[in-house]
């Protein structure tokens, strides 16, 4: 059903729509486990685009990270591919989401 037909208080909570980015979430969780549990946005972005066939744009990645089972830990300065310095967030998997998955299996 289209959410526009629902009243605002009846609409579901924001989430990554229709499991469109389910595979990206799995790849990000895999990368975070390899990277020691935490990584910044640019590290995740470059790893996804080097190791997946279709890749992902930065604004779509930020959307997946903010609405998926991830949380911010802090911020740090990083250089993008052109050498421009910018402040990026550090991400990790939410602890309660990991516990839920381990309980189901």
ABEGO torsion letter per residue (X at the ends): XBAAABBAAABBBBBBBGGAAAAAAAAAAAAAAAAGGBBBAAAAAAAAAAABAAEBBAAAAAAAAAABABBBAEBBBBBBAAGBBBBBBBBBBBAAAAAAAAAAX
